[in-house]
Amino acid sequence: MFEIRVICDPADTDRVTDALFQVFTVGPVRQRPTRDGKRLRLYATADHHTNANSWPTPGDAYALAPSIVSEIGWTARTAADRPFGARLPRDFWLRKAALLDRIALEDVGDEAAEAADQAAHRLMDLDDIHGSCEPRHYVRQQYAHWINNR
């Protein structure tokens, strides 16, 4: 695992971020302005892909995941324990998206797939990812990375 810092023009941020995600397994990309305020500094923790052209299968991504019932309980408790309006941490949104993806993979209907897609988009928005990757593949990649490195 290593840290990447990129300084770029704000107009190039999406293109640079997309390129990082294609080459590395990348955590959330943090943005800070440069001192002169004209460019952006991008910071990301990254690791090498084992195969840069593939996404983890659901079986690989969720191999170490707790049971679906356990994750439903964790998600409900975590959301309930926060004061109304408080921000929930990234791992909440990641685990919720992974949970909904796992439920949708059980082929329980279109509503489950729609909920999984919405949660995946929420995670991508939180991570400020604007790219051409399939959102649920992104969730699987990030979940596998998270669970293997926690």
JOKA-V429160 format. One record per pair of residues at least 12 apart in sequence whose ideal C-beta (glycine too) atoms are under 7 Angstrom apart, sorted by the first residue. I is the first residue (numbers start at 1). J is the second residue. Records with the same first field share a line. If there is no record, write none. Layout:
I->J + J
This chain:
1->45 + 47
2->46
3->43 + 45
4->20 + 44 + 46
5->41 + 43
6->42
7->34 + 39 + 41
8->39 + 40 + 42
9->39
10->39 + 40
13->40 + 42
14->130
16->42
17->29 + 42 + 129
18->131
20->44 + 46
21->129 + 131 + 133
22->52
23->52
24->46 + 47 + 48 + 49
25->46 + 47 + 49 + 141 + 145
26->44 + 46
27->44 + 45
28->90 + 127
29->42 + 44 + 127 + 128
30->43
55->137 + 140 + 141
56->140 + 141 + 144
58->105 + 140
60->144
61->140 + 143 + 144
62->98 + 102 + 143
64->147
65->98 + 147
68->99 + 102 + 103
71->95 + 99
72->99
74->95
75->95 + 96 + 99
78->92
90->126
91->146
93->122 + 123 + 126
94->123 + 142 + 143 + 146
96->119
97->119 + 120 + 122 + 123 + 139
98->139 + 143
100->115 + 116 + 119
101->116 + 120 + 136 + 139 + 140
104->116
116->136
117->135 + 136
120->135 + 136 + 138 + 139
121->135
123->139
124->138
